[in-house]
Amino acid sequence: MFGCVACYVSGRLVLVLADRGKPWQGLLIPTERGAHATIVAEHPELRVHPVLGKWLYLADDAHRFAAAAAAILERIQARDERFGVEPPVGRLPRRRETRPRPRRPRGGGSALG
């Protein structure tokens, strides 16, 4: 997503790890706009993202970045409903199918001979 790493929990997009230069350098927190005020009150290092105004942003150079990121991850792990958004139908991440791998012959020999 945006050349970044998107993180999903139970099908909800909950976090985007960004390393592409400002303002795509840090953590993007997908939320509904109605949750911004309460989340920012608890995590004052967060700002509304300057491009994606519907999401919050923790810049990697923010004061107390590591502590703020850890606190946010705790809320996500606790399944705080304010964090995360449902992706539009048809844009869910693909699940990898697990198929049995073909067996290779032991000993490095050819299967033919």
N, CA, C and O atoms as a GROMACS GRO file, in nm:
protein
  452
    1MET      N    1   0.084  -0.117   0.000
    1MET     CA    2   0.000   0.000   0.000
    1MET      C    3   0.089   0.124   0.000
    1MET      O    4   0.169   0.142   0.091
    2PHE      N    5   0.076   0.206  -0.099
    2PHE     CA    6   0.155   0.329  -0.115
    2PHE      C    7   0.306   0.299  -0.111
    2PHE      O    8   0.385   0.388  -0.079
    3GLY      N    9   0.346   0.177  -0.143
    3GLY     CA   10   0.485   0.139  -0.132
    3GLY      C   11   0.529   0.120   0.012
    3GLY      O   12   0.648   0.125   0.042
    4CYS      N   13   0.434   0.099   0.101
    4CYS     CA   14   0.460   0.082   0.244
    4CYS      C   15   0.411  -0.056   0.287
    4CYS      O   16   0.366  -0.135   0.203
    5VAL      N   17   0.419  -0.085   0.414
    5VAL     CA   18   0.374  -0.214   0.466
    5VAL      C   19   0.241  -0.193   0.540
    5VAL      O   20   0.234  -0.119   0.637
    6ALA      N   21   0.138  -0.260   0.492
    6ALA     CA   22   0.006  -0.250   0.554
    6ALA      C   23  -0.012  -0.366   0.650
    6ALA      O   24   0.025  -0.480   0.620
    7CYS      N   25  -0.069  -0.338   0.767
    7CYS     CA   26  -0.091  -0.439   0.870
    7CYS      C   27  -0.240  -0.454   0.896
    7CYS      O   28  -0.310  -0.355   0.917
    8TYR      N   29  -0.287  -0.578   0.893
    8TYR     CA   30  -0.428  -0.609   0.913
    8TYR      C   31  -0.444  -0.696   1.037
    8TYR      O   32  -0.360  -0.782   1.066
    9VAL      N   33  -0.554  -0.674   1.110
    9VAL     CA   34  -0.592  -0.760   1.221
    9VAL      C   35  -0.740  -0.791   1.201
    9VAL      O   36  -0.823  -0.702   1.193
   10SER      N   37  -0.770  -0.919   1.193
   10SER     CA   38  -0.908  -0.964   1.172
   10SER      C   39  -0.973  -0.895   1.053
   10SER      O   40  -1.090  -0.858   1.058
   11GLY      N   41  -0.898  -0.877   0.946
   11GLY     CA   42  -0.951  -0.819   0.824
   11GLY      C   43  -0.956  -0.667   0.822
   11GLY      O   44  -0.989  -0.608   0.719
   12ARG      N   45  -0.923  -0.601   0.934
   12ARG     CA   46  -0.924  -0.455   0.940
   12ARG      C   47  -0.783  -0.401   0.917
   12ARG      O   48  -0.687  -0.454   0.972
   13LEU      N   49  -0.772  -0.297   0.835
   13LEU     CA   50  -0.644  -0.228   0.817
   13LEU      C   51  -0.621  -0.145   0.942
   13LEU      O   52  -0.696  -0.051   0.969
   14VAL      N   53  -0.516  -0.177   1.019
   14VAL     CA   54  -0.495  -0.111   1.148
   14VAL      C   55  -0.368  -0.026   1.154
   14VAL      O   56  -0.356   0.059   1.242
   15LEU      N   57  -0.275  -0.046   1.062
   15LEU     CA   58  -0.149   0.025   1.072
   15LEU      C   59  -0.078   0.019   0.938
   15LEU      O   60  -0.085  -0.082   0.867
   16VAL      N   61  -0.009   0.126   0.903
   16VAL     CA   62   0.075   0.128   0.783
   16VAL      C   63   0.212   0.176   0.826
   16VAL      O   64   0.226   0.283   0.885
   17LEU      N   65   0.314   0.096   0.796
   17LEU     CA   66   0.453   0.130   0.827
   17LEU      C   67   0.512   0.197   0.704
   17LEU      O   68   0.519   0.137   0.597
   18ALA      N   69   0.555   0.322   0.719
   18ALA     CA   70   0.599   0.400   0.604
   18ALA      C   71   0.744   0.443   0.620
   18ALA      O   72   0.788   0.483   0.728
   19ASP      N   73   0.819   0.434   0.510
   19ASP     CA   74   0.960   0.474   0.509
   19ASP      C   75   0.993   0.533   0.373
   19ASP      O   76   1.082   0.484   0.303
   20ARG      N   77   0.921   0.639   0.335
   20ARG     CA   78   0.936   0.695   0.201
   20ARG      C   79   0.964   0.844   0.203
   20ARG      O   80   0.955   0.909   0.098
   21GLY      N   81   0.999   0.901   0.316
   21GLY     CA   82   1.021   1.045   0.327
   21GLY      C   83   0.895   1.116   0.371
   21GLY      O   84   0.785   1.063   0.355
   22LYS      N   85   0.910   1.233   0.425
   22LYS     CA   86   0.796   1.309   0.478
   22LYS      C   87   0.694   1.334   0.369
   22LYS      O   88   0.734   1.366   0.257
   23PRO      N   89   0.566   1.322   0.395
   23PRO     CA   90   0.498   1.281   0.518
   23PRO      C   91   0.468   1.133   0.521
   23PRO      O   92   0.368   1.091   0.580
   24TRP      N   93   0.552   1.054   0.460
   24TRP     CA   94   0.534   0.908   0.456
   24TRP      C   95   0.650   0.842   0.529
   24TRP      O   96   0.710   0.747   0.479
   25GLN      N   97   0.681   0.893   0.648
   25GLN     CA   98   0.796   0.845   0.724
   25GLN      C   99   0.753   0.824   0.869
   25GLN      O  100   0.762   0.916   0.951
   26GLY      N  101   0.706   0.706   0.901
   26GLY     CA  102   0.661   0.677   1.036
   26GLY      C  103   0.545   0.580   1.033
   26GLY      O  104   0.543   0.487   0.952
   27LEU      N  105   0.448   0.601   1.122
   27LEU     CA  106   0.331   0.514   1.130
   27LEU      C  107   0.207   0.591   1.087
   27LEU      O  108   0.183   0.702   1.134
   28LEU      N  109   0.130   0.532   0.998
   28LEU     CA  110   0.001   0.586   0.960
   28LEU      C  111  -0.103   0.502   1.031
   28LEU      O  112  -0.100   0.380   1.026
   29ILE      N  113  -0.196   0.569   1.097
   29ILE     CA  114  -0.296   0.502   1.178
   29ILE      C  115  -0.432   0.521   1.112
   29ILE      O  116  -0.491   0.629   1.124
   30PRO      N  117  -0.484   0.419   1.043
   30PRO     CA  118  -0.615   0.430   0.982
   30PRO      C  119  -0.724   0.439   1.090
   30PRO      O  120  -0.732   0.352   1.177
   31THR      N  121  -0.805   0.542   1.085
   31THR     CA  122  -0.914   0.562   1.180
   31THR      C  123  -1.028   0.633   1.110
   31THR      O  124  -1.012   0.686   1.000
   32GLU      N  125  -1.142   0.633   1.174
   32GLU     CA  126  -1.252   0.716   1.128
   32GLU      C  127  -1.230   0.856   1.188
   32GLU      O  128  -1.180   0.868   1.300
   33ARG      N  129  -1.268   0.959   1.117
   33ARG     CA  130  -1.246   1.096   1.164
   33ARG      C  131  -1.309   1.121   1.302
   33ARG      O  132  -1.255   1.197   1.382
   34GLY      N  133  -1.421   1.058   1.328
   34GLY     CA  134  -1.488   1.078   1.456
   34GLY      C  135  -1.408   1.030   1.576
   34GLY      O  136  -1.436   1.070   1.689
   35ALA      N  137  -1.308   0.947   1.554
   35ALA     CA  138  -1.225   0.895   1.662
   35ALA      C  139  -1.099   0.977   1.685
   35ALA      O  140  -1.029   0.957   1.784
   36HIS      N  141  -1.069   1.070   1.596
   36HIS     CA  142  -0.943   1.145   1.605
   36HIS      C  143  -0.925   1.215   1.740
   36HIS      O  144  -0.819   1.203   1.802
   37ALA      N  145  -1.026   1.287   1.784
   37ALA     CA  146  -1.010   1.368   1.906
   37ALA      C  147  -0.975   1.283   2.027
   37ALA      O  148  -0.885   1.318   2.103
   38THR      N  149  -1.044   1.172   2.046
   38THR     CA  150  -1.016   1.090   2.164
   38THR      C  151  -0.880   1.020   2.154
   38THR      O  152  -0.811   1.005   2.254
   39ILE      N  153  -0.844   0.979   2.034
   39ILE     CA  154  -0.713   0.913   2.018
   39ILE      C  155  -0.600   1.012   2.040
   39ILE      O  156  -0.504   0.981   2.110
   40VAL      N  157  -0.611   1.132   1.981
   40VAL     CA  158  -0.505   1.234   1.996
   40VAL      C  159  -0.497   1.280   2.142
   40VAL      O  160  -0.388   1.311   2.190
   41ALA      N  161  -0.609   1.284   2.212
   41ALA     CA  162  -0.606   1.321   2.354
   41ALA      C  163  -0.523   1.220   2.434
   41ALA      O  164  -0.453   1.258   2.528
   42GLU      N  165  -0.531   1.093   2.397
   42GLU     CA  166  -0.455   0.988   2.467
   42GLU      C  167  -0.312   0.976   2.415
   42GLU      O  168  -0.222   0.934   2.489
   43HIS      N  169  -0.291   1.013   2.289
   43HIS     CA  170  -0.159   0.999   2.225
   43HIS      C  171  -0.125   1.133   2.158
   43HIS      O  172  -0.140   1.146   2.036
   44PRO      N  173  -0.080   1.232   2.235
   44PRO     CA  174  -0.059   1.367   2.180
   44PRO      C  175   0.050   1.377   2.074
   44PRO      O  176   0.062   1.480   2.007
   45GLU      N  177   0.130   1.273   2.057
   45GLU     CA  178   0.233   1.275   1.952
   45GLU      C  179   0.172   1.259   1.813
   45GLU      O  180   0.236   1.290   1.712
   46LEU      N  181   0.048   1.210   1.807
   46LEU     CA  182  -0.019   1.188   1.678
   46LEU      C  183  -0.069   1.319   1.620
   46LEU      O  184  -0.106   1.411   1.692
   47ARG      N  185  -0.069   1.325   1.488
   47ARG     CA  186  -0.123   1.437   1.413
   47ARG      C  187  -0.212   1.382   1.303
   47ARG      O  188  -0.200   1.265   1.265
   48VAL      N  189  -0.302   1.464   1.254
   48VAL     CA  190  -0.378   1.426   1.135
   48VAL      C  191  -0.280   1.424   1.019
   48VAL      O  192  -0.200   1.516   1.003
   49HIS      N  193  -0.284   1.318   0.938
   49HIS     CA  194  -0.191   1.307   0.826
   49HIS      C  195  -0.217   1.420   0.727
   49HIS      O  196  -0.333   1.446   0.694
   50PRO      N  197  -0.112   1.489   0.679
   50PRO     CA  198  -0.131   1.604   0.591
   50PRO      C  199  -0.186   1.570   0.453
   50PRO      O  200  -0.240   1.658   0.385
   51VAL      N  201  -0.173   1.446   0.409
   51VAL     CA  202  -0.226   1.406   0.278
   51VAL      C  203  -0.354   1.325   0.295
   51VAL      O  204  -0.454   1.350   0.227
   52LEU      N  205  -0.351   1.228   0.384
   52LEU     CA  206  -0.467   1.143   0.412
   52LEU      C  207  -0.534   1.192   0.539
   52LEU      O  208  -0.515   1.133   0.646
   53GLY      N  209  -0.610   1.297   0.530
   53GLY     CA  210  -0.669   1.360   0.646
   53GLY      C  211  -0.761   1.272   0.727
   53GLY      O  212  -0.795   1.306   0.840
   54LYS      N  213  -0.801   1.160   0.672
   54LYS     CA  214  -0.886   1.070   0.747
   54LYS      C  215  -0.806   0.979   0.840
   54LYS      O  216  -0.864   0.907   0.922
   55TRP      N  217  -0.674   0.982   0.830
   55TRP     CA  218  -0.588   0.898   0.913
   55TRP      C  219  -0.501   0.984   1.003
   55TRP      O  220  -0.482   1.103   0.978
   56LEU      N  221  -0.450   0.921   1.108
   56LEU     CA  222  -0.354   0.986   1.197
   56LEU      C  223  -0.213   0.942   1.160
   56LEU      O  224  -0.193   0.842   1.092
   57TYR      N  225  -0.115   1.019   1.209
   57TYR     CA  226   0.024   0.999   1.166
   57TYR      C  227   0.116   1.019   1.286
   57TYR      O  228   0.102   1.116   1.361
   58LEU      N  229   0.208   0.927   1.303
   58LEU     CA  230   0.314   0.940   1.401
   58LEU      C  231   0.445   0.945   1.323
   58LEU      O  232   0.496   0.843   1.276
   59ALA      N  233   0.499   1.066   1.310
   59ALA     CA  234   0.625   1.083   1.236
   59ALA      C  235   0.738   1.014   1.309
   59ALA      O  236   0.741   1.011   1.432
   60ASP      N  237   0.831   0.959   1.233
   60ASP     CA  238   0.940   0.884   1.296
   60ASP      C  239   1.032   0.973   1.379
   60ASP      O  240   1.108   0.922   1.462
   61ASP      N  241   1.025   1.104   1.360
   61ASP     CA  242   1.107   1.194   1.440
   61ASP      C  243   1.027   1.259   1.554
   61ASP      O  244   1.073   1.354   1.616
   62ALA      N  245   0.907   1.207   1.580
   62ALA     CA  246   0.823   1.261   1.688
   62ALA      C  247   0.890   1.237   1.822
   62ALA      O  248   0.960   1.138   1.843
   63HIS      N  249   0.866   1.330   1.913
   63HIS     CA  250   0.915   1.314   2.051
   63HIS      C  251   0.854   1.187   2.108
   63HIS      O  252   0.734   1.166   2.099
   64ARG      N  253   0.935   1.104   2.167
   64ARG     CA  254   0.891   0.978   2.228
   64ARG      C  255   0.828   0.882   2.126
   64ARG      O  256   0.730   0.815   2.157
   65PHE      N  257   0.883   0.876   2.006
   65PHE     CA  258   0.827   0.790   1.900
   65PHE      C  259   0.810   0.647   1.947
   65PHE      O  260   0.701   0.591   1.933
   66ALA      N  261   0.913   0.586   2.003
   66ALA     CA  262   0.907   0.445   2.041
   66ALA      C  263   0.801   0.420   2.147
   66ALA      O  264   0.726   0.322   2.137
   67ALA      N  265   0.793   0.506   2.247
   67ALA     CA  266   0.693   0.488   2.353
   67ALA      C  267   0.552   0.507   2.297
   67ALA      O  268   0.461   0.432   2.331
   68ALA      N  269   0.535   0.607   2.211
   68ALA     CA  270   0.402   0.632   2.152
   68ALA      C  271   0.362   0.516   2.062
   68ALA      O  272   0.247   0.472   2.068
   69ALA      N  273   0.454   0.466   1.981
   69ALA     CA  274   0.424   0.354   1.892
   69ALA      C  275   0.386   0.230   1.974
   69ALA      O  276   0.292   0.160   1.939
   70ALA      N  277   0.459   0.204   2.082
   70ALA     CA  278   0.428   0.089   2.167
   70ALA      C  279   0.289   0.102   2.229
   70ALA      O  280   0.215   0.004   2.235
   71ALA      N  281   0.253   0.221   2.274
   71ALA     CA  282   0.121   0.242   2.334
   71ALA      C  283   0.010   0.222   2.231
   71ALA      O  284  -0.094   0.165   2.261
   72ILE      N  285   0.034   0.270   2.109
   72ILE     CA  286  -0.065   0.253   2.002
   72ILE      C  287  -0.079   0.105   1.967
   72ILE      O  288  -0.191   0.056   1.948
   73LEU      N  289   0.031   0.034   1.959
   73LEU     CA  290   0.025  -0.110   1.929
   73LEU      C  291  -0.048  -0.186   2.039
   73LEU      O  292  -0.118  -0.283   2.010
   74GLU      N  293  -0.034  -0.144   2.162
   74GLU     CA  294  -0.109  -0.208   2.270
   74GLU      C  295  -0.259  -0.191   2.250
   74GLU      O  296  -0.336  -0.285   2.271
   75ARG      N  297  -0.302  -0.071   2.210
   75ARG     CA  298  -0.444  -0.046   2.186
   75ARG      C  299  -0.494  -0.130   2.068
   75ARG      O  300  -0.605  -0.182   2.072
   76ILE      N  301  -0.412  -0.142   1.964
   76ILE     CA  302  -0.450  -0.223   1.849
   76ILE      C  303  -0.462  -0.369   1.890
   76ILE      O  304  -0.557  -0.437   1.853
   77GLN      N  305  -0.365  -0.417   1.967
   77GLN     CA  306  -0.366  -0.556   2.012
   77GLN      C  307  -0.487  -0.584   2.102
   77GLN      O  308  -0.540  -0.695   2.102
   78ALA      N  309  -0.530  -0.483   2.177
   78ALA     CA  310  -0.647  -0.498   2.264
   78ALA      C  311  -0.777  -0.486   2.184
   78ALA      O  312  -0.886  -0.489   2.241
   79ARG      N  313  -0.765  -0.472   2.052
   79ARG     CA  314  -0.881  -0.461   1.961
   79ARG      C  315  -0.966  -0.337   1.990
   79ARG      O  316  -1.089  -0.342   1.983
   80ASP      N  317  -0.900  -0.225   2.022
   80ASP     CA  318  -0.968  -0.097   2.040
   80ASP      C  319  -1.034  -0.061   1.906
   80ASP      O  320  -0.964  -0.041   1.807
   81GLU      N  321  -1.165  -0.053   1.903
   81GLU     CA  322  -1.240  -0.032   1.780
   81GLU      C  323  -1.214   0.103   1.714
   81GLU      O  324  -1.248   0.121   1.597
   82ARG      N  325  -1.153   0.197   1.785
   82ARG     CA  326  -1.122   0.326   1.724
   82ARG      C  327  -1.009   0.315   1.622
   82ARG      O  328  -0.995   0.399   1.533
   83PHE      N  329  -0.928   0.211   1.636
   83PHE     CA  330  -0.815   0.192   1.547
   83PHE      C  331  -0.853   0.097   1.435
   83PHE      O  332  -0.908  -0.010   1.460
   84GLY      N  333  -0.823   0.137   1.313
   84GLY     CA  334  -0.847   0.050   1.200
   84GLY      C  335  -0.972   0.088   1.122
   84GLY      O  336  -1.064   0.152   1.172
   85VAL      N  337  -0.970   0.046   0.997
   85VAL     CA  338  -1.083   0.068   0.907
   85VAL      C  339  -1.108  -0.060   0.829
   85VAL      O  340  -1.016  -0.139   0.806
   86GLU      N  341  -1.230  -0.078   0.789
   86GLU     CA  342  -1.265  -0.191   0.703
   86GLU      C  343  -1.226  -0.156   0.561
   86GLU      O  344  -1.270  -0.053   0.510
   87PRO      N  345  -1.145  -0.238   0.495
   87PRO     CA  346  -1.112  -0.209   0.355
   87PRO      C  347  -1.235  -0.228   0.267
   87PRO      O  348  -1.321  -0.311   0.298
   88PRO      N  349  -1.244  -0.152   0.158
   88PRO     CA  350  -1.358  -0.172   0.067
   88PRO      C  351  -1.363  -0.315   0.017
   88PRO      O  352  -1.260  -0.380   0.000
   89VAL      N  353  -1.484  -0.365  -0.008
   89VAL     CA  354  -1.501  -0.500  -0.060
   89VAL      C  355  -1.422  -0.510  -0.191
   89VAL      O  356  -1.424  -0.418  -0.273
   90GLY      N  357  -1.354  -0.620  -0.209
   90GLY     CA  358  -1.272  -0.640  -0.329
   90GLY      C  359  -1.130  -0.591  -0.311
   90GLY      O  360  -1.046  -0.612  -0.399
   91ARG      N  361  -1.100  -0.525  -0.200
   91ARG     CA  362  -0.965  -0.475  -0.177
   91ARG      C  363  -0.902  -0.540  -0.055
   91ARG      O  364  -0.801  -0.491  -0.003
   92LEU      N  365  -0.962  -0.649  -0.010
   92LEU     CA  366  -0.905  -0.721   0.103
   92LEU      C  367  -0.774  -0.786   0.061
   92LEU      O  368  -0.758  -0.822  -0.056
   93PRO      N  369  -0.680  -0.801   0.153
   93PRO     CA  370  -0.556  -0.868   0.117
   93PRO      C  371  -0.584  -1.012   0.076
   93PRO      O  372  -0.670  -1.078   0.133
   94ARG      N  373  -0.512  -1.058  -0.022
   94ARG     CA  374  -0.529  -1.196  -0.069
   94ARG      C  375  -0.470  -1.292   0.033
   94ARG      O  376  -0.362  -1.269   0.088
   95ARG      N  377  -0.542  -1.398   0.055
   95ARG     CA  378  -0.488  -1.504   0.142
   95ARG      C  379  -0.406  -1.598   0.057
   95ARG      O  380  -0.446  -1.634  -0.054
   96ARG      N  381  -0.294  -1.635   0.108
   96ARG     CA  382  -0.210  -1.730   0.036
   96ARG      C  383  -0.267  -1.869   0.053
   96ARG      O  384  -0.298  -1.913   0.164
   97GLU      N  385  -0.281  -1.937  -0.057
   97GLU     CA  386  -0.328  -2.075  -0.049
   97GLU      C  387  -0.210  -2.162  -0.010
   97GLU      O  388  -0.098  -2.143  -0.057
   98THR      N  389  -0.238  -2.256   0.074
   98THR     CA  390  -0.132  -2.349   0.111
   98THR      C  391  -0.159  -2.480   0.040
   98THR      O  392  -0.254  -2.553   0.071
   99ARG      N  393  -0.075  -2.508  -0.056
   99ARG     CA  394  -0.085  -2.633  -0.131
   99ARG      C  395   0.033  -2.719  -0.093
   99ARG      O  396   0.142  -2.669  -0.066
  100PRO      N  397   0.011  -2.848  -0.092
  100PRO     CA  398   0.126  -2.935  -0.062
  100PRO      C  399   0.232  -2.918  -0.170
  100PRO      O  400   0.202  -2.913  -0.290
  101ARG      N  401   0.353  -2.910  -0.126
  101ARG     CA  402   0.464  -2.898  -0.222
  101ARG      C  403   0.495  -3.036  -0.280
  101ARG      O  404   0.483  -3.137  -0.212
  102PRO      N  405   0.534  -3.039  -0.409
  102PRO     CA  406   0.572  -3.168  -0.466
  102PRO      C  407   0.695  -3.223  -0.393
  102PRO      O  408   0.785  -3.149  -0.354
  103ARG      N  409   0.696  -3.352  -0.374
  103ARG     CA  410   0.809  -3.415  -0.305
  103ARG      C  411   0.928  -3.423  -0.399
  103ARG      O  412   0.915  -3.462  -0.515
  104ARG      N  413   1.041  -3.387  -0.346
  104ARG     CA  414   1.164  -3.397  -0.423
  104ARG      C  415   1.236  -3.525  -0.381
  104ARG      O  416   1.231  -3.565  -0.265
  105PRO      N  417   1.301  -3.587  -0.476
  105PRO     CA  418   1.374  -3.710  -0.440
  105PRO      C  419   1.487  -3.679  -0.343
  105PRO      O  420   1.551  -3.574  -0.352
  106ARG      N  421   1.511  -3.769  -0.251
  106ARG     CA  422   1.619  -3.752  -0.156
  106ARG      C  423   1.752  -3.789  -0.220
  106ARG      O  424   1.758  -3.866  -0.316
  107GLY      N  425   1.856  -3.733  -0.165
  107GLY     CA  426   1.989  -3.767  -0.210
  107GLY      C  427   2.035  -3.692  -0.333
  107GLY      O  428   2.141  -3.722  -0.388
  108GLY      N  429   1.957  -3.595  -0.378
  108GLY     CA  430   1.999  -3.512  -0.490
  108GLY      C  431   1.991  -3.580  -0.624
  108GLY      O  432   2.027  -3.519  -0.724
  109GLY      N  433   1.945  -3.705  -0.631
  109GLY     CA  434   1.937  -3.776  -0.758
  109GLY      C  435   1.818  -3.732  -0.839
  109GLY      O  436   1.730  -3.660  -0.790
  110SER      N  437   1.814  -3.775  -0.961
  110SER     CA  438   1.704  -3.743  -1.049
  110SER      C  439   1.587  -3.836  -1.023
  110SER      O  440   1.606  -3.952  -0.989
  111ALA      N  441   1.467  -3.784  -1.039
  111ALA     CA  442   1.349  -3.866  -1.020
  111ALA      C  443   1.332  -3.964  -1.137
  111ALA      O  444   1.258  -4.062  -1.127
  112LEU      N  445   1.402  -3.937  -1.246
  112LEU     CA  446   1.389  -4.022  -1.365
  112LEU      C  447   1.488  -4.137  -1.366
  112LEU      O  448   1.474  -4.231  -1.444
  113GLY      N  449   1.582  -4.131  -1.286
  113GLY     CA  450   1.671  -4.235  -1.309
  113GLY      C  451   1.764  -4.288  -1.220
  113GLY      O  452   1.836  -4.381  -1.255
   0.00000   0.00000   0.00000
